């Protein structure tokens, strides 16, 4: 069998505790630096923060811990874990601030990098594991989403820890004593009739390393339970699908039963079941249909929200893996080599598992009617592991630096130079001094990275060192973007000015009308704590005006519909995420 040779002590530069600590520090900087420098951007951030704030205030009593609320009405869309965490983060501050609302995602993003390092260490060794953590931390989409108010980063953490627990169980099972080549999981020591009984029941080797395996099995099901509380049944189904696909590929599918004892199923399923049962009991009539039938099955089957074609992810998801997506051609080559019949079983199993993890998730979410790119955030750790393993395979079979690394470096350098030129030429940031400073930073990073790359190549430095230079350049670009560029774009993404303008026009206690603007309604309530009235059709708008309502917020394209009901005077025009919103005041009727 073809065993991969060692790669400089398994990427020796990355195999030290110091390297692992530096990767975690870099990841922490990317997710925490200026975390609250921007307002909450629609559509999701104001809504999620408002739900957490209503939970924190306990205005609905103790039952509000179970039955969440939005604008005072029962909230049917998501499980409670994220909101519990955000409310807890906001409690010491007296409010769920922007930082408190984003803190669960940021902590989950950092913890997932650590979990990815741990998985990579089990699969390939310490150096490859640390490199995988570095690649994940510097994936543009990963670090960005870890800085936003959303549930998917939290879901990704618990799915990744479930995967980690499974692979620890796998390692313990394989370490159990037994006859060489015994593929029925090498039963643990004991009387022959006891071993035969275990194999016959389909649980061979389950008692091997019982203490370690039992702890990891608890860890596995606890992670699944938390994933369910974070995002619903998908957090239980998808990781187990990945594990089942891997075991089927290994022709060991019957051993899945050993991972699903009754107590384990109770641990992973009951918390979510208890919560939804209690929420339904506390909720109004129709809550079960809205929260379960419509929200879960409607989204998955009927496409009631974010409906997209089957091939949506194949077309749209790959850019989310930039800049390391450029390693994909080499990854395909490495996969063919590692999955070959004469490859080492340990490497083949690791690659099979990562490919099963990715394939099952893509297929599962592609079959669902409702699709959003963030749903595949949970497999970005798997891709980071694949890309790190790809470099390991390449360096194990070649003395030269992979040409693709030079391509990645070139694309990154050209991109930074181009971005700097665009900033100076267009001044998109609205502040000329900031634009020039950021442009200088990007150009300086590109120049320093290029010079370091050329110097290392001339001196014949180890390829691992060049990878560090490349990753450091990516890190610098991201840090500059989060520290300076994103706050500068706040003005054109924040709904706060709309809330402030509408509040200034409204009388004390007067509701603000939101004509087809639910996301803006969340922002108005969050930033100004003003009552709002959601309006969907002209008759409702007429009723709003007839009841004394005066201030109305709507998209510019709805101006004709609003004026067909009553004359209004536009008092503010705002651009929010490529949409133009108007704040208008109903004209006083002629005397």
GUVOMI-272875 format. One record per residue (C-alpha): x, y, z negated; residue in one letter. Coordinates in steps of 0.02 Angstrom, whole numbers, padded with zeros to 5 digits, always signed. Layout:
REM GUVOMI-272875
XYZa...
END
This chain:
REM GUVOMI-272875
+00000+00000+00000x+00061+00174+00043x+00094+00267-00119x+00119+00455-00107x+00295+00501-00161x+00316+00621-00305x+00318+00803-00254x+00454+00894-00350x+00389+00814-00508x+00209+00834-00448x+00221+01018-00401x+00340+01045-00546x+00322+01233-00544x+00138+01214-00588x+00157+01068-00708x+00215+01165-00861x+00105+01228-01004x+00164+01404-00963x+00099+01390-00785x-00069+01330-00847x-00080+01473-00971x-00036+01600-00836x-00173+01533-00723x-00302+01550-00862x-00241+01726-00901x-00256+01773-00717x-00431+01699-00710x-00480+01796-00867x-00418+01959-00792x-00519+01930-00634x-00682+01899-00726x-00666+02022-00872x-00577+02178-00806x-00705+02320-00796x-00847+02196-00811x-00969+02333-00859x-00906+02466-00738x-01057+02445-00623x-01242+02454-00657x-01352+02301-00636x-01380+02278-00450x-01543+02207-00379x-01621+02090-00342x-01572+01972-00484x-01465+02065-00611x-01597+02187-00678x-01728+02049-00688x-01619+01926-00784x-01555+02062-00901x-01731+02122-00935x-01789+01947-00981x-01641+01932-01100x-01678+02103-01175x-01859+02060-01208x-01796+01902-01292x-01671+01998-01398x-01801+02121-01463x-01909+01977-01525x-02060+02082-01476x-02155+01921-01440x-02110+01842-01606x-02025+01676-01634x-02123+01598-01490x-02029+01715-01374x-01875+01608-01401x-01964+01467-01309x-02086+01558-01195x-01985+01691-01106x-02064+01854-01048x-02040+01983-00910x-02134+02148-00921x-02230+02071-01065x-02296+01926-00960x-02239+01744-00975x-02088+01712-00865x-02105+01554-00763x-01950+01553-00654x-01801+01486-00752x-01754+01385-00908x-01696+01482-01062x-01511+01443-01090x-01438+01591-00995x-01559+01712-01078x-01521+01643-01250x-01336+01674-01220x-01359+01848-01147x-01475+01898-01289x-01349+01834-01417x-01211+01933-01330x-01319+02089-01337x-01375+02070-01517x-01220+02149-01598x-01235+02296-01476x-01419+02325-01509x-01456+02300-01324x-01419+02178-01183x-01296+02294-01096x-01218+02263-00925x-01069+02178-01009x-01179+02071-01122x-01286+02017-00974x-01132+01967-00873x-01037+01887-01016x-01114+01712-00999x-01063+01706-00816x-00888+01772-00851x-00855+01648-00990x-00927+01507-00885x-00817+01556-00738x-00661+01551-00845x-00710+01388-00930x-00743+01306-00761x-00567+01350-00706x-00503+01260-00861x-00616+01111-00827x-00555+01105-00647x-00375+01101-00708x-00421+00955-00822x-00505+00857-00682x-00359+00888-00565x-00238+00828-00698x-00334+00665-00716x-00348+00640-00528x-00178+00693-00465x-00065+00753-00606x-00031+00912-00704x+00045+01013-00564x-00095+00981-00441x-00225+01013-00576x-00151+01182-00619x-00139+01227-00435x-00323+01182-00413x-00368+01299-00556x-00268+01438-00473x-00353+01410-00306x-00526+01414-00386x-00490+01570-00488x-00432+01663-00331x-00572+01605-00218x-00660+01769-00175x-00837+01706-00198x-00800+01618-00363x-00722+01766-00452x-00856+01885-00385x-01004+01779-00442x-00923+01752-00612x-00938+01941-00634x-01125+01949-00599x-01283+01913-00696x-01338+01744-00631x-01371+01565-00682x-01268+01470-00554x-01097+01498-00632x-01164+01429-00796x-01237+01281-00701x-01069+01254-00614x-00982+01245-00783x-01094+01109-00852x-01094+01008-00692x-00904+01018-00688x-00888+00964-00870x-01006+00819-00833x-00892+00768-00690x-00741+00784-00805x-00824+00673-00935x-00864+00542-00803x-00686+00537-00740x-00620+00518-00917x-00737+00369-00935x-00674+00303-00769x-00494+00319-00827x-00533+00231-00992x-00621+00089-00903x-00477+00064-00784x-00355+00062-00929x-00449-00082-01011x-00356-00248-01013x-00413-00388-00900x-00354-00506-00764x-00260-00420-00621x-00369-00374-00474x-00528-00403-00572x-00647-00281-00486x-00793-00309-00604x-00721-00178-00721x-00596-00279-00821x-00696-00329-00974x-00636-00276-01145x-00556-00402-01263x-00672-00524-01346x-00736-00702-01336x-00751-00767-01156x-00938-00791-01173x-00954-00610-01232x-00857-00546-01082x-00960-00651-00963x-01119-00585-01042x-01065-00406-01017x-01021-00434-00834x-01186-00521-00804x-01281-00374-00877x-01192-00254-00760x-01098-00165-00897x-00923-00239-00876x-00788-00150-00972x-00910-00035-01058x-00838-00077-01228x-00660-00045-01173x-00581+00098-01268x-00749+00112-01354x-00710+00267-01458x-00646+00369-01310x-00778+00308-01189x-00920+00337-01312x-00863+00514-01347x-00849+00549-01161x-01020+00472-01130x-01093+00591-01260x-00999+00732-01174x-01070+00680-01005x-01250+00679-01062x-01232+00836-01168x-01166+00926-01013x-01312+00863-00910x-01433+00924-01045x-01355+01097-01044x-01358+01100-00853x-01545+01064-00859x-01572+01204-00984x-01471+01319-00871x-01557+01287-00704x-01682+01145-00719x-01684+00963-00659x-01559+01000-00522x-01425+01008-00658x-01461+00825-00700x-01493+00757-00527x-01347+00825-00426x-01200+00768-00537x-01275+00593-00554x-01300+00587-00365x-01116+00626-00343x-01065+00491-00466x-01185+00365-00386x-01119+00404-00211x-00941+00378-00270x-00982+00212-00355x-01077+00155-00200x-00926+00199-00091x-00821+00095-00210x-00951-00047-00200x-00984-00032-00386x-01154+00051-00388x-01224-00070-00517x-01102+00004-00643x-01202+00165-00641x-01316+00081-00769x-01172+00080-00892x-01172+00270-00887x-01358+00282-00922x-01396+00199-01089x-01564+00242-01164x-01486+00354-01297x-01389+00444-01161x-01546+00474-01057x-01631+00539-01213x-01487+00658-01246x-01482+00726-01068x-01669+00734-01031x-01760+00766-01195x-01696+00944-01230x-01763+01009-01065x-01922+00908-01082x-01952+00971-01259x-01926+01151-01202x-02044+01144-01053x-02175+01052-01157x-02167+01185-01293x-02170+01326-01164x-02324+01252-01079x-02410+01235-01248x-02373+01417-01289x-02406+01483-01115x-02571+01540-01040x-02678+01430-00925x-02589+01399-00761x-02415+01412-00836x-02375+01230-00797x-02425+01251-00615x-02322+01409-00595x-02169+01349-00690x-02161+01168-00633x-02270+01132-00482x-02243+01293-00387x-02070+01342-00450x-01988+01171-00434x-02081+01073-00303x-02139+01225-00206x-01963+01289-00182x-01891+01118-00139x-02028+01052-00025x-02142+01192+00033x-02009+01325+00052x-02106+01453-00049x-01946+01551-00079x-01790+01578+00028x-01841+01454+00162x-01698+01414+00282x-01663+01280+00415x-01574+01117+00373x-01407+01175+00447x-01404+01337+00347x-01261+01288+00231x-01153+01216+00369x-01158+01385+00455x-01156+01504+00310x-01064+01424+00164x-00884+01403+00230x-00838+01589+00217x-00873+01578+00030x-00714+01473+00016x-00600+01612+00083x-00455+01633+00082x-00417+01449+00050x-00541+01396+00185x-00394+01414+00304x-00324+01255+00227x-00473+01155+00290x-00392+01088+00451x-00248+01018+00349x-00373+00949+00222x-00457+00849+00361x-00287+00778+00410x-00245+00738+00229x-00414+00654+00202x-00388+00538+00350x-00216+00493+00286x-00268+00466+00106x-00425+00366+00146x-00329+00246+00257x-00334+00063+00212x-00150+00056+00163x-00156+00211+00053x-00132+00197-00134x-00297+00152-00220x-00275+00288-00352x-00264+00423-00218x-00403+00347-00114x-00521+00341-00262x-00487+00523-00307x-00520+00583-00130x-00675+00476-00115x-00744+00552-00272x-00714+00732-00220x-00789+00702-00048x-00940+00616-00126x-00961+00763-00245x-00963+00887-00100x-01066+00783+00021x-01207+00742-00100x-01226+00923-00153x-01228+00989+00025x-01352+00856+00079x-01465+00880-00072x-01479+01068-00052x-01492+01055+00138x-01644+00943+00120x-01728+01071+00007x-01827+01204+00099x-01773+01348-00014x-01589+01389+00010x-01469+01520-00058x-01280+01521-00038x-01255+01529-00226x-01334+01356-00244x-01170+01281-00179x-01065+01374-00306x-01059+01210-00403x-00948+01126-00272x-00818+01264-00259x-00717+01176-00397x-00721+01018-00290x-00653+01113-00140x-00517+01191-00248x-00466+01017-00302x-00467+00957-00121x-00360+01102-00062x-00235+01074-00203x-00229+00888-00162x-00204+00934+00020x-00047+01033-00021x+00012+00889-00128x-00007+00767+00016x+00076+00886+00139x+00225+00919+00027x+00242+00734-00009x+00259+00694+00176x+00354+00844+00242x+00508+00940+00191x+00450+01098+00278x+00324+01223+00214x+00153+01192+00290x+00130+01309+00437x-00046+01343+00378x+00025+01434+00226x+00111+01556+00342x-00054+01577+00435x-00145+01612+00272x-00011+01737+00222x-00020+01823+00391x-00210+01835+00390x-00207+01902+00213x-00074+02031+00252x-00161+02091+00409x-00326+02098+00315x-00252+02206+00177x-00171+02324+00301x-00333+02336+00399x-00435+02368+00242x-00315+02505+00190x-00332+02588+00360x-00521+02578+00354x-00527+02655+00181x-00421+02803+00235x-00513+02824+00399x-00693+02808+00340x-00683+02854+00155x-00823+02730+00116x-00790+02747-00070x-00853+02925-00075x-00698+02986-00167x-00554+03029-00052x-00424+03016-00189x-00488+02845-00243x-00495+02784-00063x-00315+02839-00033x-00256+02761-00196x-00341+02595-00160x-00275+02596+00018x-00098+02625-00047x-00121+02482-00170x-00178+02363-00032x-00037+02413+00085x+00091+02400-00055x+00026+02226-00101x+00036+02170+00080x+00213+02240+00098x+00274+02163-00064x+00197+01994-00022x+00271+01994+00153x+00443+02044+00090x+00440+01911-00046x+00383+01778+00077x+00522+01822+00201x+00655+01825+00065x+00601+01657-00005x+00597+01580+00169x+00771+01645+00207x+00838+01572+00045x+00750+01406+00071x+00650+01422-00089x+00534+01283-00143x+00365+01283-00059x+00281+01293-00229x+00362+01464-00253x+00290+01525-00089x+00118+01464-00142x+00137+01568-00300x+00178+01723-00197x+00028+01694-00085x-00090+01666-00232x-00019+01818-00322x-00059+01925-00170x-00237+01861-00167x-00251+01893-00353x-00189+02072-00332x-00316+02108-00195x-00458+02043-00302x-00403+02137-00457x-00391+02300-00359x-00564+02269-00288x-00646+02234-00455x-00556+02375-00547x-00583+02512-00418x-00681+02466-00261x-00836+02389-00339x-00865+02532-00462x-00848+02653-00317x-00987+02563-00224x-01102+02575-00375x-01188+02731-00310x-01254+02641-00157x-01305+02483-00249x-01373+02542-00415x-01560+02566-00444x-01529+02675-00597x-01552+02843-00504x-01723+02784-00445x-01773+02743-00624x-01709+02910-00689x-01794+03012-00553x-01962+02923-00572x-01954+02941-00762x-01917+03127-00748x-02073+03152-00640x-02191+03048-00748x-02278+03114-00900x-02247+03029-01069x-02328+02858-01070x-02384+02873-00888x-02353+02714-00786x-02245+02719-00631x-02316+02633-00477x-02205+02512-00381x-02274+02478-00209x-02202+02310-00155x-02048+02342-00260x-02036+02209-00395x-01847+02216-00405x-01849+02404-00430x-01985+02383-00561x-01863+02278-00663x-01732+02416-00651x-01855+02552-00702x-01905+02454-00855x-01727+02405-00900x-01647+02577-00881x-01788+02691-00936x-01904+02576-01034x-02054+02646-00942x-02217+02554-00905x-02235+02505-00723x-02379+02444-00618x-02343+02326-00474x-02445+02364-00319x-02457+02245-00171x-02593+02315-00057x-02674+02483-00011x-02832+02448-00113x-02725+02424-00268x-02633+02585-00227x-02798+02679-00211x-02852+02610-00379x-02686+02666-00455x-02710+02844-00394x-02894+02843-00445x-02845+02796-00623x-02733+02950-00635x-02568+02876-00575x-02455+03003-00491x-02277+02935-00472x-02250+02800-00342x-02090+02710-00286x-02082+02620-00119x-01971+02581+00030x-01961+02714+00164x-02040+02599+00292x-02199+02597+00185x-02221+02786+00191x-02359+02780+00321x-02456+02650+00220x-02443+02755+00062x-02496+02916+00151x-02645+02825+00225x-02711+02809+00048x-02664+02979-00022x-02547+03123+00022x-02381+03118-00070x-02228+03229-00086x-02060+03140-00079x-01951+03196-00225x-01804+03077-00203x-01725+02968-00070x-01602+02832-00122x-01502+02700-00030x-01494+02535-00126x-01414+02383-00045x-01453+02432+00135x-01631+02482+00091x-01696+02660+00077x-01814+02692-00069x-01922+02844-00097x-01985+02917-00260x-02143+03016-00223x-02272+03116-00317x-02453+03119-00265x-02503+03289-00199x-02630+03382-00301x-02800+03380-00213x-02850+03543-00130x-02968+03649-00234x
END
